[in-house]
Amino acid sequence: MTDPSNPVHIMSYSGARGNASQVHQLVGMRGLMSDPQGQMIDLPIQSNLREGLSLTEYTISCYGARKGVVDTAVRTSDAGYLTRRLVEVVQHMLY
């Protein structure tokens, strides 16, 4: 993975998509994951994404993916609410 002409190397180190941690999970072991409350799950994911995960490892890895989607949705709604409130506060200044 140190070959600069490797497409995965170019993609991750150019900043276009992915990062070094994601490349490690692709070719190495994924490692420890956390549950929705943020506590580490005792069973590490020893497989990598290239070779595939067992059903148990896949289920454990889904906790983080779901949490990421929910966090993004909450941040988006919070930002939208803040924008709406700011517009309500300053709308009288525009007219």
mmCIF file as gemmi writes it, N, C-alpha and C atoms, coordinates in Angstrom:
data_model
loop_
_atom_site.group_PDB
_atom_site.id
_atom_site.type_symbol
_atom_site.label_atom_id
_atom_site.label_alt_id
_atom_site.label_comp_id
_atom_site.label_asym_id
_atom_site.label_entity_id
_atom_site.label_seq_id
_atom_site.pdbx_PDB_ins_code
_atom_site.Cartn_x
_atom_site.Cartn_y
_atom_site.Cartn_z
_atom_site.occupancy
_atom_site.B_iso_or_equiv
_atom_site.pdbx_formal_charge
_atom_site.auth_seq_id
_atom_site.auth_asym_id
_atom_site.pdbx_PDB_model_num
ATOM 1 N N . MET Axp A 1 ? 0.829 -1.194 0 1 0 ? 1 A 1
ATOM 2 C CA . MET Axp A 1 ? 0 0 0 1 0 ? 1 A 1
ATOM 3 C C . MET Axp A 1 ? 0.865 1.246 0 1 0 ? 1 A 1
ATOM 4 N N . THR Axp A 2 ? 2.163 1.085 -0.018 1 0 ? 2 A 1
ATOM 5 C CA . THR Axp A 2 ? 3.039 2.257 -0.043 1 0 ? 2 A 1
ATOM 6 C C . THR Axp A 2 ? 3.373 2.696 -1.457 1 0 ? 2 A 1
ATOM 7 N N . ASP Axp A 3 ? 2.947 1.938 -2.467 1 0 ? 3 A 1
ATOM 8 C CA . ASP Axp A 3 ? 3.195 2.314 -3.855 1 0 ? 3 A 1
ATOM 9 C C . ASP Axp A 3 ? 2.355 3.542 -4.19 1 0 ? 3 A 1
ATOM 10 N N . PRO Axp A 4 ? 2.982 4.677 -4.525 1 0 ? 4 A 1
ATOM 11 C CA . PRO Axp A 4 ? 2.217 5.902 -4.788 1 0 ? 4 A 1
ATOM 12 C C . PRO Axp A 4 ? 1.285 5.807 -5.992 1 0 ? 4 A 1
ATOM 13 N N . SER Axp A 5 ? 1.491 4.816 -6.869 1 0 ? 5 A 1
ATOM 14 C CA . SER Axp A 5 ? 0.605 4.684 -8.025 1 0 ? 5 A 1
ATOM 15 C C . SER Axp A 5 ? -0.593 3.771 -7.745 1 0 ? 5 A 1
ATOM 16 N N . ASN Axp A 6 ? -0.662 3.214 -6.53 1 0 ? 6 A 1
ATOM 17 C CA . ASN Axp A 6 ? -1.783 2.363 -6.139 1 0 ? 6 A 1
ATOM 18 C C . ASN Axp A 6 ? -3.052 3.218 -6.063 1 0 ? 6 A 1
ATOM 19 N N . PRO Axp A 7 ? -4.134 2.832 -6.745 1 0 ? 7 A 1
ATOM 20 C CA . PRO Axp A 7 ? -5.357 3.647 -6.735 1 0 ? 7 A 1
ATOM 21 C C . PRO Axp A 7 ? -5.933 3.886 -5.337 1 0 ? 7 A 1
ATOM 22 N N . VAL Axp A 8 ? -5.855 2.887 -4.457 1 0 ? 8 A 1
ATOM 23 C CA . VAL Axp A 8 ? -6.367 3.077 -3.092 1 0 ? 8 A 1
ATOM 24 C C . VAL Axp A 8 ? -5.501 4.096 -2.361 1 0 ? 8 A 1
ATOM 25 N N . HIS Axp A 9 ? -4.201 4.041 -2.552 1 0 ? 9 A 1
ATOM 26 C CA . HIS Axp A 9 ? -3.286 5.009 -1.938 1 0 ? 9 A 1
ATOM 27 C C . HIS Axp A 9 ? -3.592 6.416 -2.445 1 0 ? 9 A 1
ATOM 28 N N . ILE Axp A 10 ? -3.755 6.553 -3.741 1 0 ? 10 A 1
ATOM 29 C CA . ILE Axp A 10 ? -4.058 7.861 -4.327 1 0 ? 10 A 1
ATOM 30 C C . ILE Axp A 10 ? -5.368 8.406 -3.772 1 0 ? 10 A 1
ATOM 31 N N . MET Axp A 11 ? -6.396 7.561 -3.716 1 0 ? 11 A 1
ATOM 32 C CA . MET Axp A 11 ? -7.713 7.989 -3.258 1 0 ? 11 A 1
ATOM 33 C C . MET Axp A 11 ? -7.685 8.427 -1.797 1 0 ? 11 A 1
ATOM 34 N N . SER Axp A 12 ? -7.031 7.655 -0.932 1 0 ? 12 A 1
ATOM 35 C CA . SER Axp A 12 ? -7.078 7.966 0.495 1 0 ? 12 A 1
ATOM 36 C C . SER Axp A 12 ? -6.152 9.108 0.878 1 0 ? 12 A 1
ATOM 37 N N . TYR Axp A 13 ? -4.974 9.175 0.29 1 0 ? 13 A 1
ATOM 38 C CA . TYR Axp A 13 ? -4.012 10.195 0.694 1 0 ? 13 A 1
ATOM 39 C C . TYR Axp A 13 ? -4.158 11.5 -0.074 1 0 ? 13 A 1
ATOM 40 N N . SER Axp A 14 ? -4.974 11.525 -1.117 1 0 ? 14 A 1
ATOM 41 C CA . SER Axp A 14 ? -5.226 12.777 -1.828 1 0 ? 14 A 1
ATOM 42 C C . SER Axp A 14 ? -6.265 13.612 -1.093 1 0 ? 14 A 1
ATOM 43 N N . GLY Axp A 15 ? -7.01 12.969 -0.205 1 0 ? 15 A 1
ATOM 44 C CA . GLY Axp A 15 ? -8.08 13.665 0.499 1 0 ? 15 A 1
ATOM 45 C C . GLY Axp A 15 ? -9.394 13.613 -0.262 1 0 ? 15 A 1
ATOM 46 N N . ALA Axp A 16 ? -9.405 12.967 -1.422 1 0 ? 16 A 1
ATOM 47 C CA . ALA Axp A 16 ? -10.616 12.907 -2.237 1 0 ? 16 A 1
ATOM 48 C C . ALA Axp A 16 ? -11.692 12.063 -1.567 1 0 ? 16 A 1
ATOM 49 N N . ARG Axp A 17 ? -11.3 10.902 -1.066 1 0 ? 17 A 1
ATOM 50 C CA . ARG Axp A 17 ? -12.286 10.013 -0.453 1 0 ? 17 A 1
ATOM 51 C C . ARG Axp A 17 ? -11.56 9.056 0.474 1 0 ? 17 A 1
ATOM 52 N N . GLY Axp A 18 ? -12.096 8.857 1.647 1 0 ? 18 A 1
ATOM 53 C CA . GLY Axp A 18 ? -11.508 7.913 2.589 1 0 ? 18 A 1
ATOM 54 C C . GLY Axp A 18 ? -10.305 8.49 3.316 1 0 ? 18 A 1
ATOM 55 N N . ASN Axp A 19 ? -9.805 7.725 4.267 1 0 ? 19 A 1
ATOM 56 C CA . ASN Axp A 19 ? -8.622 8.127 5.02 1 0 ? 19 A 1
ATOM 57 C C . ASN Axp A 19 ? -7.827 6.876 5.39 1 0 ? 19 A 1
ATOM 58 N N . ALA Axp A 20 ? -6.704 7.073 6.062 1 0 ? 20 A 1
ATOM 59 C CA . ALA Axp A 20 ? -5.82 5.951 6.392 1 0 ? 20 A 1
ATOM 60 C C . ALA Axp A 20 ? -6.525 4.919 7.274 1 0 ? 20 A 1
ATOM 61 N N . SER Axp A 21 ? -7.357 5.356 8.201 1 0 ? 21 A 1
ATOM 62 C CA . SER Axp A 21 ? -8.074 4.434 9.077 1 0 ? 21 A 1
ATOM 63 C C . SER Axp A 21 ? -8.994 3.516 8.275 1 0 ? 21 A 1
ATOM 64 N N . GLN Axp A 22 ? -9.663 4.064 7.286 1 0 ? 22 A 1
ATOM 65 C CA . GLN Axp A 22 ? -10.558 3.252 6.466 1 0 ? 22 A 1
ATOM 66 C C . GLN Axp A 22 ? -9.781 2.263 5.604 1 0 ? 22 A 1
ATOM 67 N N . VAL Axp A 23 ? -8.596 2.65 5.144 1 0 ? 23 A 1
ATOM 68 C CA . VAL Axp A 23 ? -7.757 1.722 4.379 1 0 ? 23 A 1
ATOM 69 C C . VAL Axp A 23 ? -7.305 0.579 5.278 1 0 ? 23 A 1
ATOM 70 N N . HIS Axp A 24 ? -6.957 0.889 6.524 1 0 ? 24 A 1
ATOM 71 C CA . HIS Axp A 24 ? -6.556 -0.161 7.461 1 0 ? 24 A 1
ATOM 72 C C . HIS Axp A 24 ? -7.698 -1.146 7.698 1 0 ? 24 A 1
ATOM 73 N N . GLN Axp A 25 ? -8.926 -0.646 7.794 1 0 ? 25 A 1
ATOM 74 C CA . GLN Axp A 25 ? -10.074 -1.529 7.989 1 0 ? 25 A 1
ATOM 75 C C . GLN Axp A 25 ? -10.345 -2.365 6.739 1 0 ? 25 A 1
ATOM 76 N N . LEU Axp A 26 ? -9.97 -1.844 5.587 1 0 ? 26 A 1
ATOM 77 C CA . LEU Axp A 26 ? -10.168 -2.568 4.338 1 0 ? 26 A 1
ATOM 78 C C . LEU Axp A 26 ? -9.218 -3.752 4.222 1 0 ? 26 A 1
ATOM 79 N N . VAL Axp A 27 ? -7.948 -3.564 4.601 1 0 ? 27 A 1
ATOM 80 C CA . VAL Axp A 27 ? -6.945 -4.616 4.401 1 0 ? 27 A 1
ATOM 81 C C . VAL Axp A 27 ? -6.487 -5.279 5.691 1 0 ? 27 A 1
ATOM 82 N N . GLY Axp A 28 ? -6.686 -4.652 6.835 1 0 ? 28 A 1
ATOM 83 C CA . GLY Axp A 28 ? -6.299 -5.223 8.127 1 0 ? 28 A 1
ATOM 84 C C . GLY Axp A 28 ? -7.53 -5.618 8.907 1 0 ? 28 A 1
ATOM 85 N N . MET Axp A 29 ? -7.421 -5.69 10.222 1 0 ? 29 A 1
ATOM 86 C CA . MET Axp A 29 ? -8.613 -6.015 11.014 1 0 ? 29 A 1
ATOM 87 C C . MET Axp A 29 ? -9.309 -4.732 11.446 1 0 ? 29 A 1
ATOM 88 N N . ARG Axp A 30 ? -10.611 -4.787 11.578 1 0 ? 30 A 1
ATOM 89 C CA . ARG Axp A 30 ? -11.391 -3.595 11.928 1 0 ? 30 A 1
ATOM 90 C C . ARG Axp A 30 ? -11.164 -3.186 13.371 1 0 ? 30 A 1
ATOM 91 N N . GLY Axp A 31 ? -11.019 -4.153 14.266 1 0 ? 31 A 1
ATOM 92 C CA . GLY Axp A 31 ? -10.714 -3.841 15.659 1 0 ? 31 A 1
ATOM 93 C C . GLY Axp A 31 ? -11.945 -3.69 16.532 1 0 ? 31 A 1
ATOM 94 N N . LEU Axp A 32 ? -11.811 -2.894 17.593 1 0 ? 32 A 1
ATOM 95 C CA . LEU Axp A 32 ? -12.89 -2.713 18.565 1 0 ? 32 A 1
ATOM 96 C C . LEU Axp A 32 ? -13.906 -1.7 18.058 1 0 ? 32 A 1
ATOM 97 N N . MET Axp A 33 ? -15.16 -1.963 18.334 1 0 ? 33 A 1
ATOM 98 C CA . MET Axp A 33 ? -16.26 -1.075 17.971 1 0 ? 33 A 1
ATOM 99 C C . MET Axp A 33 ? -16.973 -0.653 19.25 1 0 ? 33 A 1
ATOM 100 N N . SER Axp A 34 ? -17.748 0.412 19.156 1 0 ? 34 A 1
ATOM 101 C CA . SER Axp A 34 ? -18.515 0.852 20.32 1 0 ? 34 A 1
ATOM 102 C C . SER Axp A 34 ? -20 0.635 20.062 1 0 ? 34 A 1
ATOM 103 N N . ASP Axp A 35 ? -20.743 0.474 21.159 1 0 ? 35 A 1
ATOM 104 C CA . ASP Axp A 35 ? -22.19 0.3 21.048 1 0 ? 35 A 1
ATOM 105 C C . ASP Axp A 35 ? -22.849 1.683 20.977 1 0 ? 35 A 1
ATOM 106 N N . PRO Axp A 36 ? -24.175 1.752 20.826 1 0 ? 36 A 1
ATOM 107 C CA . PRO Axp A 36 ? -24.841 3.052 20.701 1 0 ? 36 A 1
ATOM 108 C C . PRO Axp A 36 ? -24.636 3.992 21.894 1 0 ? 36 A 1
ATOM 109 N N . GLN Axp A 37 ? -24.342 3.439 23.074 1 0 ? 37 A 1
ATOM 110 C CA . GLN Axp A 37 ? -24.092 4.285 24.242 1 0 ? 37 A 1
ATOM 111 C C . GLN Axp A 37 ? -22.64 4.752 24.311 1 0 ? 37 A 1
ATOM 112 N N . GLY Axp A 38 ? -21.802 4.314 23.381 1 0 ? 38 A 1
ATOM 113 C CA . GLY Axp A 38 ? -20.404 4.72 23.368 1 0 ? 38 A 1
ATOM 114 C C . GLY Axp A 38 ? -19.47 3.787 24.113 1 0 ? 38 A 1
ATOM 115 N N . GLN Axp A 39 ? -19.989 2.69 24.669 1 0 ? 39 A 1
ATOM 116 C CA . GLN Axp A 39 ? -19.157 1.722 25.389 1 0 ? 39 A 1
ATOM 117 C C . GLN Axp A 39 ? -18.51 0.765 24.39 1 0 ? 39 A 1
ATOM 118 N N . MET Axp A 40 ? -17.245 0.404 24.652 1 0 ? 40 A 1
ATOM 119 C CA . MET Axp A 40 ? -16.549 -0.528 23.768 1 0 ? 40 A 1
ATOM 120 C C . MET Axp A 40 ? -17.137 -1.93 23.901 1 0 ? 40 A 1
ATOM 121 N N . ILE Axp A 41 ? -17.347 -2.595 22.783 1 0 ? 41 A 1
ATOM 122 C CA . ILE Axp A 41 ? -17.813 -3.977 22.768 1 0 ? 41 A 1
ATOM 123 C C . ILE Axp A 41 ? -16.593 -4.869 22.93 1 0 ? 41 A 1
ATOM 124 N N . ASP Axp A 42 ? -16.686 -5.852 23.841 1 0 ? 42 A 1
ATOM 125 C CA . ASP Axp A 42 ? -15.533 -6.682 24.197 1 0 ? 42 A 1
ATOM 126 C C . ASP Axp A 42 ? -15.01 -7.537 23.045 1 0 ? 42 A 1
ATOM 127 N N . LEU Axp A 43 ? -15.847 -7.866 22.091 1 0 ? 43 A 1
ATOM 128 C CA . LEU Axp A 43 ? -15.458 -8.745 20.994 1 0 ? 43 A 1
ATOM 129 C C . LEU Axp A 43 ? -14.912 -7.912 19.827 1 0 ? 43 A 1
ATOM 130 N N . PRO Axp A 44 ? -13.589 -7.966 19.564 1 0 ? 44 A 1
ATOM 131 C CA . PRO Axp A 44 ? -13.056 -7.188 18.431 1 0 ? 44 A 1
ATOM 132 C C . PRO Axp A 44 ? -13.429 -7.835 17.101 1 0 ? 44 A 1
ATOM 133 N N . ILE Axp A 45 ? -13.528 -7.024 16.086 1 0 ? 45 A 1
ATOM 134 C CA . ILE Axp A 45 ? -13.785 -7.536 14.74 1 0 ? 45 A 1
ATOM 135 C C . ILE Axp A 45 ? -12.43 -7.863 14.133 1 0 ? 45 A 1
ATOM 136 N N . GLN Axp A 46 ? -12.15 -9.16 13.981 1 0 ? 46 A 1
ATOM 137 C CA . GLN Axp A 46 ? -10.837 -9.597 13.526 1 0 ? 46 A 1
ATOM 138 C C . GLN Axp A 46 ? -10.753 -9.729 12.009 1 0 ? 46 A 1
ATOM 139 N N . SER Axp A 47 ? -11.861 -9.731 11.32 1 0 ? 47 A 1
ATOM 140 C CA . SER Axp A 47 ? -11.859 -9.819 9.861 1 0 ? 47 A 1
ATOM 141 C C . SER Axp A 47 ? -11.675 -8.429 9.269 1 0 ? 47 A 1
ATOM 142 N N . ASN Axp A 48 ? -11.415 -8.387 7.975 1 0 ? 48 A 1
ATOM 143 C CA . ASN Axp A 48 ? -11.35 -7.095 7.304 1 0 ? 48 A 1
ATOM 144 C C . ASN Axp A 48 ? -12.455 -7.021 6.255 1 0 ? 48 A 1
ATOM 145 N N . LEU Axp A 49 ? -12.623 -5.849 5.693 1 0 ? 49 A 1
ATOM 146 C CA . LEU Axp A 49 ? -13.725 -5.65 4.752 1 0 ? 49 A 1
ATOM 147 C C . LEU Axp A 49 ? -13.462 -6.318 3.408 1 0 ? 49 A 1
ATOM 148 N N . ARG Axp A 50 ? -12.207 -6.52 3.065 1 0 ? 50 A 1
ATOM 149 C CA . ARG Axp A 50 ? -11.872 -7.165 1.793 1 0 ? 50 A 1
ATOM 150 C C . ARG Axp A 50 ? -12.267 -8.636 1.802 1 0 ? 50 A 1
ATOM 151 N N . GLU Axp A 51 ? -12.017 -9.32 2.916 1 0 ? 51 A 1
ATOM 152 C CA . GLU Axp A 51 ? -12.31 -10.751 3.015 1 0 ? 51 A 1
ATOM 153 C C . GLU Axp A 51 ? -13.732 -11.024 3.479 1 0 ? 51 A 1
ATOM 154 N N . GLY Axp A 52 ? -14.373 -10.062 4.087 1 0 ? 52 A 1
ATOM 155 C CA . GLY Axp A 52 ? -15.752 -10.218 4.536 1 0 ? 52 A 1
ATOM 156 C C . GLY Axp A 52 ? -15.853 -10.441 6.029 1 0 ? 52 A 1
ATOM 157 N N . LEU Axp A 53 ? -17.002 -10.118 6.581 1 0 ? 53 A 1
ATOM 158 C CA . LEU Axp A 53 ? -17.257 -10.227 8.012 1 0 ? 53 A 1
ATOM 159 C C . LEU Axp A 53 ? -18.205 -11.386 8.278 1 0 ? 53 A 1
ATOM 160 N N . SER Axp A 54 ? -18.082 -11.963 9.472 1 0 ? 54 A 1
ATOM 161 C CA . SER Axp A 54 ? -19.069 -12.963 9.889 1 0 ? 54 A 1
ATOM 162 C C . SER Axp A 54 ? -20.36 -12.229 10.244 1 0 ? 54 A 1
ATOM 163 N N . LEU Axp A 55 ? -21.425 -12.967 10.452 1 0 ? 55 A 1
ATOM 164 C CA . LEU Axp A 55 ? -22.703 -12.354 10.805 1 0 ? 55 A 1
ATOM 165 C C . LEU Axp A 55 ? -22.583 -11.556 12.103 1 0 ? 55 A 1
ATOM 166 N N . THR Axp A 56 ? -21.898 -12.116 13.098 1 0 ? 56 A 1
ATOM 167 C CA . THR Axp A 56 ? -21.714 -11.423 14.38 1 0 ? 56 A 1
ATOM 168 C C . THR Axp A 56 ? -20.908 -10.146 14.185 1 0 ? 56 A 1
ATOM 169 N N . GLU Axp A 57 ? -19.817 -10.232 13.429 1 0 ? 57 A 1
ATOM 170 C CA . GLU Axp A 57 ? -18.978 -9.051 13.202 1 0 ? 57 A 1
ATOM 171 C C . GLU Axp A 57 ? -19.741 -7.983 12.427 1 0 ? 57 A 1
ATOM 172 N N . TYR Axp A 58 ? -20.538 -8.406 11.46 1 0 ? 58 A 1
ATOM 173 C CA . TYR Axp A 58 ? -21.334 -7.458 10.691 1 0 ? 58 A 1
ATOM 174 C C . TYR Axp A 58 ? -22.343 -6.736 11.584 1 0 ? 58 A 1
ATOM 175 N N . THR Axp A 59 ? -23.01 -7.488 12.455 1 0 ? 59 A 1
ATOM 176 C CA . THR Axp A 59 ? -23.992 -6.897 13.365 1 0 ? 59 A 1
ATOM 177 C C . THR Axp A 59 ? -23.332 -5.883 14.285 1 0 ? 59 A 1
ATOM 178 N N . ILE Axp A 60 ? -22.163 -6.226 14.813 1 0 ? 60 A 1
ATOM 179 C CA . ILE Axp A 60 ? -21.441 -5.306 15.697 1 0 ? 60 A 1
ATOM 180 C C . ILE Axp A 60 ? -21.042 -4.046 14.935 1 0 ? 60 A 1
ATOM 181 N N . SER Axp A 61 ? -20.579 -4.202 13.707 1 0 ? 61 A 1
ATOM 182 C CA . SER Axp A 61 ? -20.136 -3.032 12.95 1 0 ? 61 A 1
ATOM 183 C C . SER Axp A 61 ? -21.298 -2.134 12.546 1 0 ? 61 A 1
ATOM 184 N N . CYS Axp A 62 ? -22.515 -2.67 12.496 1 0 ? 62 A 1
ATOM 185 C CA . CYS Axp A 62 ? -23.68 -1.866 12.13 1 0 ? 62 A 1
ATOM 186 C C . CYS Axp A 62 ? -24.046 -0.84 13.2 1 0 ? 62 A 1
ATOM 187 N N . TYR Axp A 63 ? -23.677 -1.09 14.46 1 0 ? 63 A 1
ATOM 188 C CA . TYR Axp A 63 ? -23.968 -0.113 15.516 1 0 ? 63 A 1
ATOM 189 C C . TYR Axp A 63 ? -23.403 1.249 15.142 1 0 ? 63 A 1
ATOM 190 N N . GLY Axp A 64 ? -22.144 1.28 14.763 1 0 ? 64 A 1
ATOM 191 C CA . GLY Axp A 64 ? -21.5 2.544 14.426 1 0 ? 64 A 1
ATOM 192 C C . GLY Axp A 64 ? -22.093 3.195 13.197 1 0 ? 64 A 1
ATOM 193 N N . ALA Axp A 65 ? -22.433 2.401 12.203 1 0 ? 65 A 1
ATOM 194 C CA . ALA Axp A 65 ? -23.007 2.95 10.978 1 0 ? 65 A 1
ATOM 195 C C . ALA Axp A 65 ? -24.357 3.604 11.261 1 0 ? 65 A 1
ATOM 196 N N . ARG Axp A 66 ? -25.193 2.921 12.021 1 0 ? 66 A 1
ATOM 197 C CA . ARG Axp A 66 ? -26.504 3.493 12.356 1 0 ? 66 A 1
ATOM 198 C C . ARG Axp A 66 ? -26.343 4.748 13.198 1 0 ? 66 A 1
ATOM 199 N N . LYS Axp A 67 ? -25.427 4.722 14.149 1 0 ? 67 A 1
ATOM 200 C CA . LYS Axp A 67 ? -25.205 5.893 14.996 1 0 ? 67 A 1
ATOM 201 C C . LYS Axp A 67 ? -24.745 7.08 14.154 1 0 ? 67 A 1
ATOM 202 N N . GLY Axp A 68 ? -23.889 6.827 13.168 1 0 ? 68 A 1
ATOM 203 C CA . GLY Axp A 68 ? -23.427 7.897 12.288 1 0 ? 68 A 1
ATOM 204 C C . GLY Axp A 68 ? -24.558 8.521 11.497 1 0 ? 68 A 1
ATOM 205 N N . VAL Axp A 69 ? -25.46 7.703 10.989 1 0 ? 69 A 1
ATOM 206 C CA . VAL Axp A 69 ? -26.599 8.21 10.22 1 0 ? 69 A 1
ATOM 207 C C . VAL Axp A 69 ? -27.518 9.036 11.113 1 0 ? 69 A 1
ATOM 208 N N . VAL Axp A 70 ? -27.799 8.547 12.304 1 0 ? 70 A 1
ATOM 209 C CA . VAL Axp A 70 ? -28.677 9.27 13.23 1 0 ? 70 A 1
ATOM 210 C C . VAL Axp A 70 ? -28.034 10.585 13.659 1 0 ? 70 A 1
ATOM 211 N N . ASP Axp A 71 ? -26.748 10.571 13.982 1 0 ? 71 A 1
ATOM 212 C CA . ASP Axp A 71 ? -26.059 11.8 14.386 1 0 ? 71 A 1
ATOM 213 C C . ASP Axp A 71 ? -26.099 12.846 13.279 1 0 ? 71 A 1
ATOM 214 N N . THR Axp A 72 ? -25.913 12.407 12.033 1 0 ? 72 A 1
ATOM 215 C CA . THR Axp A 72 ? -25.975 13.335 10.904 1 0 ? 72 A 1
ATOM 216 C C . THR Axp A 72 ? -27.372 13.926 10.777 1 0 ? 72 A 1
ATOM 217 N N . ALA Axp A 73 ? -28.395 13.112 10.916 1 0 ? 73 A 1
ATOM 218 C CA . ALA Axp A 73 ? -29.771 13.602 10.814 1 0 ? 73 A 1
ATOM 219 C C . ALA Axp A 73 ? -30.081 14.594 11.925 1 0 ? 73 A 1
ATOM 220 N N . VAL Axp A 74 ? -29.618 14.316 13.134 1 0 ? 74 A 1
ATOM 221 C CA . VAL Axp A 74 ? -29.871 15.218 14.263 1 0 ? 74 A 1
ATOM 222 C C . VAL Axp A 74 ? -29.149 16.541 14.054 1 0 ? 74 A 1
ATOM 223 N N . ARG Axp A 75 ? -27.902 16.484 13.604 1 0 ? 75 A 1
ATOM 224 C CA . ARG Axp A 75 ? -27.154 17.722 13.355 1 0 ? 75 A 1
ATOM 225 C C . ARG Axp A 75 ? -27.826 18.544 12.272 1 0 ? 75 A 1
ATOM 226 N N . THR Axp A 76 ? -28.332 17.88 11.231 1 0 ? 76 A 1
ATOM 227 C CA . THR Axp A 76 ? -28.999 18.586 10.143 1 0 ? 76 A 1
ATOM 228 C C . THR Axp A 76 ? -30.257 19.271 10.652 1 0 ? 76 A 1
ATOM 229 N N . SER Axp A 77 ? -31.05 18.572 11.452 1 0 ? 77 A 1
ATOM 230 C CA . SER Axp A 77 ? -32.28 19.186 11.955 1 0 ? 77 A 1
ATOM 231 C C . SER Axp A 77 ? -31.969 20.319 12.922 1 0 ? 77 A 1
ATOM 232 N N . ASP Axp A 78 ? -30.927 20.17 13.74 1 0 ? 78 A 1
ATOM 233 C CA . ASP Axp A 78 ? -30.532 21.252 14.651 1 0 ? 78 A 1
ATOM 234 C C . ASP Axp A 78 ? -30.1 22.484 13.866 1 0 ? 78 A 1
ATOM 235 N N . ALA Axp A 79 ? -29.33 22.282 12.799 1 0 ? 79 A 1
ATOM 236 C CA . ALA Axp A 79 ? -28.875 23.407 11.982 1 0 ? 79 A 1
ATOM 237 C C . ALA Axp A 79 ? -30.055 24.078 11.29 1 0 ? 79 A 1
ATOM 238 N N . GLY Axp A 80 ? -31.009 23.295 10.799 1 0 ? 80 A 1
ATOM 239 C CA . GLY Axp A 80 ? -32.193 23.857 10.159 1 0 ? 80 A 1
ATOM 240 C C . GLY Axp A 80 ? -33.036 24.655 11.136 1 0 ? 80 A 1
ATOM 241 N N . TYR Axp A 81 ? -33.171 24.151 12.357 1 0 ? 81 A 1
ATOM 242 C CA . TYR Axp A 81 ? -33.935 24.861 13.38 1 0 ? 81 A 1
ATOM 243 C C . TYR Axp A 81 ? -33.251 26.177 13.725 1 0 ? 81 A 1
ATOM 244 N N . LEU Axp A 82 ? -31.924 26.148 13.874 1 0 ? 82 A 1
ATOM 245 C CA . LEU Axp A 82 ? -31.178 27.366 14.189 1 0 ? 82 A 1
ATOM 246 C C . LEU Axp A 82 ? -31.329 28.384 13.067 1 0 ? 82 A 1
ATOM 247 N N . THR Axp A 83 ? -31.249 27.95 11.829 1 0 ? 83 A 1
ATOM 248 C CA . THR Axp A 83 ? -31.411 28.859 10.691 1 0 ? 83 A 1
ATOM 249 C C . THR Axp A 83 ? -32.793 29.489 10.703 1 0 ? 83 A 1
ATOM 250 N N . ARG Axp A 84 ? -33.817 28.687 10.936 1 0 ? 84 A 1
ATOM 251 C CA . ARG Axp A 84 ? -35.181 29.216 10.971 1 0 ? 84 A 1
ATOM 252 C C . ARG Axp A 84 ? -35.332 30.26 12.07 1 0 ? 84 A 1
ATOM 253 N N . ARG Axp A 85 ? -34.767 29.977 13.241 1 0 ? 85 A 1
ATOM 254 C CA . ARG Axp A 85 ? -34.851 30.94 14.354 1 0 ? 85 A 1
ATOM 255 C C . ARG Axp A 85 ? -34.122 32.242 14.023 1 0 ? 85 A 1
ATOM 256 N N . LEU Axp A 86 ? -32.955 32.137 13.4 1 0 ? 86 A 1
ATOM 257 C CA . LEU Axp A 86 ? -32.208 33.341 13.026 1 0 ? 86 A 1
ATOM 258 C C . LEU Axp A 86 ? -32.971 34.175 12.008 1 0 ? 86 A 1
ATOM 259 N N . VAL Axp A 87 ? -33.611 33.529 11.047 1 0 ? 87 A 1
ATOM 260 C CA . VAL Axp A 87 ? -34.411 34.253 10.057 1 0 ? 87 A 1
ATOM 261 C C . VAL Axp A 87 ? -35.568 34.955 10.74 1 0 ? 87 A 1
ATOM 262 N N . GLU Axp A 88 ? -36.229 34.3 11.683 1 0 ? 88 A 1
ATOM 263 C CA . GLU Axp A 88 ? -37.337 34.92 12.41 1 0 ? 88 A 1
ATOM 264 C C . GLU Axp A 88 ? -36.873 36.143 13.189 1 0 ? 88 A 1
ATOM 265 N N . VAL Axp A 89 ? -35.681 36.075 13.754 1 0 ? 89 A 1
ATOM 266 C CA . VAL Axp A 89 ? -35.178 37.182 14.573 1 0 ? 89 A 1
ATOM 267 C C . VAL Axp A 89 ? -34.806 38.385 13.714 1 0 ? 89 A 1
ATOM 268 N N . VAL Axp A 90 ? -34.192 38.164 12.558 1 0 ? 90 A 1
ATOM 269 C CA . VAL Axp A 90 ? -33.687 39.291 11.767 1 0 ? 90 A 1
ATOM 270 C C . VAL Axp A 90 ? -34.616 39.702 10.627 1 0 ? 90 A 1
ATOM 271 N N . GLN Axp A 91 ? -35.746 39.048 10.448 1 0 ? 91 A 1
ATOM 272 C CA . GLN Axp A 91 ? -36.591 39.379 9.302 1 0 ? 91 A 1
ATOM 273 C C . GLN Axp A 91 ? -37.116 40.807 9.368 1 0 ? 91 A 1
ATOM 274 N N . HIS Axp A 92 ? -37.339 41.343 10.552 1 0 ? 92 A 1
ATOM 275 C CA . HIS Axp A 92 ? -37.831 42.714 10.647 1 0 ? 92 A 1
ATOM 276 C C . HIS Axp A 92 ? -36.755 43.723 10.255 1 0 ? 92 A 1
ATOM 277 N N . MET Axp A 93 ? -35.504 43.33 10.29 1 0 ? 93 A 1
ATOM 278 C CA . MET Axp A 93 ? -34.411 44.229 9.912 1 0 ? 93 A 1
ATOM 279 C C . MET Axp A 93 ? -34.305 44.366 8.39 1 0 ? 93 A 1
ATOM 280 N N . LEU Axp A 94 ? -34.821 43.41 7.653 1 0 ? 94 A 1
ATOM 281 C CA . LEU Axp A 94 ? -34.701 43.424 6.197 1 0 ? 94 A 1
ATOM 282 C C . LEU Axp A 94 ? -35.8 44.235 5.53 1 0 ? 94 A 1
ATOM 283 N N . TYR Axp A 95 ? -36.903 44.468 6.205 1 0 ? 95 A 1
ATOM 284 C CA . TYR Axp A 95 ? -38.024 45.17 5.579 1 0 ? 95 A 1
ATOM 285 C C . TYR Axp A 95 ? -38.26 46.499 6.202 1 0 ? 95 A 1
